[in-house]
Amino acid sequence: TAAPPSPPAQEEVAPALESLPLETRCPPFPLRQLNGFWLPEITLAAGVPALRARFTPRPTDVLLASFPKSGTTWLKALAFAARNRAAHPPSDPDRHPLRRSNPHDLVRFLEVEFALAGEHASGALGDEFEALPSPRTLATHLPYSLLPERVRSECRIVYVCRDPKDALVSTWLFTRKAAPAFGADAEGFAFREAFELFCEGRSICGPQWRHVREYWEESVRRPGGVLFLRYEEMLLAPRSSLRKLAEFMGCGFSGEEEEEGGAVDAIVELCSLGGLKSAEVNRSGSGKLPIDNKAFFRKGGAGNWRNHMTPEMARRLDRIVDDALRGSGFAF
Ligand code: A3P
């Protein structure tokens, strides 16, 4: 008789949604907890299963990963502009795709789009991803441990992290803007409540520090497979961050020719907050995500949390994060 089939790897088994702990106080989505992370129900019900069933990773894929509101839009713009600079010279910004399309339409979110598409449209969406020419640049907010094993082993990953206090403030403000698009009301969602929930790890893809730690540890284990970037370092040193990113993606800036031609400077300028924010498409347009493009661009920068948090609140969150990151070799 044939040997019994080996059981699927633990993380490939989808537990019944109703069996997972539920959190309904974080608009705009009900969240469920899986493997220690709080994720929107639709991500677990539709996004992750479709990612497993409908997406075939390629070794040439680069996946941009992040906790929400940590610089994803910026990273997408930089990666797209760097990768496609031969076809779309950044020296001609007026004709650049980033002037006509929001970064989220140029570098597509995997599980987010699968979740929004729902089961009936996931096949067509899978075909769309399949039709994208190699090398593909795609994005995810999923924690490392919830990525399908094939994605982890096939794709190279670039992760961007941000000070959790700024990520929290950015999330809270974004939620208030985006909630109506998902039929939710976040008008009464006070910052104090968002803060308490965030401290318990209860936010989309939270706990933030655990999300960061997983990718950090993998970047230490496999530096050729996972590049770990920090939003605050990108603010301080955008040019060297861009060079590092391009090098990792396999499209490094070569020699003086390109430097002298100003490609690095032109991309940094094109992808700056001001550069993207001023494009008409980002002032009044919308794209594949059901959110106005302008919601993705606010103040940027580091330290905006000071306008919303008391020093005592900041100390409390810092302590939680420091404790959770102890022993990882990473600190904010
Ligand atoms: P703030 O809300 O603090 O302004 P994400 O792209 O992951 O959704 O993160 C959004 C945050 O990144 C927002 O932060 C937004 O203003 C900022 N941001 C968007 N585009 C940026 C860019 N090109 N450069 C720097 N920050 C950017």
Residues whose N, C-alpha, C, O or C-beta is under 5 A from the ligand:
A	BS01	A3P	F67 P68 K69 S70 G71 T72 T73 W74 D166 S170 C271 S272 L273 L276 F296 F297 R298 K299 G300
